[in-house]
Each structure stands twice: as structure tokens, then as C-alpha cells.
Amino acid sequence: IDDLSAKPFWEVTADPQSFPWAEKLEQNANIIAEEFTQQILQKENTDSALFSGDSAWQSKVMGTGWSAFRLQRLGVWNVENCAKFPK
């Protein structure tokens, strides 16, 4: 891929034009953490149902021990998951 750079860590503050979404994300970090914590606390008693959607696929591709909660996958928004994080 032309102009693709492989880096172990991308410094957002050094190149804010490459990450126009980062500032808004950082400004809302507390809201994001609060909503996520609420979901975790609600789901603790239902054997991690929040993360179960991609588990079988992920285990085949990446091995066991991984979990994910996707708001978007392959460019498609997961409306049901997004509704759990309304802010």
C-alpha cells in the first residue's frame, strides 16, 4: 500500500492532521469510560455476554484469550452495540 507506515506506536500529538478524530475522542474519554464501566457492571452476572459476539471467530483467527466489543466492524456500524453507548 502506497505511503503506509508500520509503526509500533503512533504519536497523535506529533501529527494531529493524520488523526483528526483523536481530539474529540480524548475530550470524551471520561464519558466513554463511564458508559463502558456501566455495561461491564451490568453484564458481570451474565457470563460476559457483552463480549461474546465475535468470540468463536476470534478464537479461530487469533487464538484463545481475546475478547472484543465492536461498535463497528469492516466499515459497518453495529447499531445494536452502539445503542448500548448512547452518549
N, C-alpha and C positions, 0 to 999 in steps of 0.2 A: 504494500500500500504506500503510495507516494506520501512523503513527509510525515509518516508515522514514526513517533519516537517511543522507544521502550525505556521506561524509567521505573525504578523501584518505588519512587515517591515523587509525586507532583507537588511542587510548592505553589499553591494558589496565589499567595500574596505577591510572588515574584512575577507572575504572568496572569493578572486578573482578566485580561481580554480573552484568554483561552477558556476561562471558567466564569462566564457571565452570570451563572446561576448560583455561584458559591456564596456571594454576599447575602443574598436573601435566605439561603439555607442556614448560614451562620446566625443571622438575626433571629431566626425562628427555632434555633436549636432547643431552647427550653420547652417550647410547645411540643416539638417533635418527641423529646424525651418523656414529657408528661403523658402524652397520648400513648406512647409505646408502653410505658410503665403500667398505665391503667389496663391496657389489653393483656399484658403478662399476668397481672394480678387476677384478672377475671378468668383467664384460661388455665391458671396453675392447677385447678382442681379437675380439669378435663383432659388430662394427659397430653398437654402441649398441642392441642388441636390447632392452635394458631399457626403452627409451623408445619403441619402435616401434609399440606397440599402437594408439594414437589418432592417429598422425602424419598419415595420409591425411585423416581427418575434420578434424583441427585445421587443416591447411593450407588446406582449403577454406573454413573459417569464419574463421580468424584470419590467414591468410597464412603464408608460409614462415618458418622460423627459430625456431619454437616447439617445445618438446618437453615431455612430461609423463609422470609415473609416478603412476598413481592407485591409492590404496588403496580409495577409494570414489568412485562416480560416480552422480549423480542419486539419492542416498539408498540405493544398493545397494553392499554391500561386495564387493570383488573378492577372493575367497578365495585364488585363486592368487597374486596380488600380495602379499596380507597374509602368506602363508606364507613369503615371502622376508625378512620382517622380524619374526621371532618374538618379540622382546623387547617 
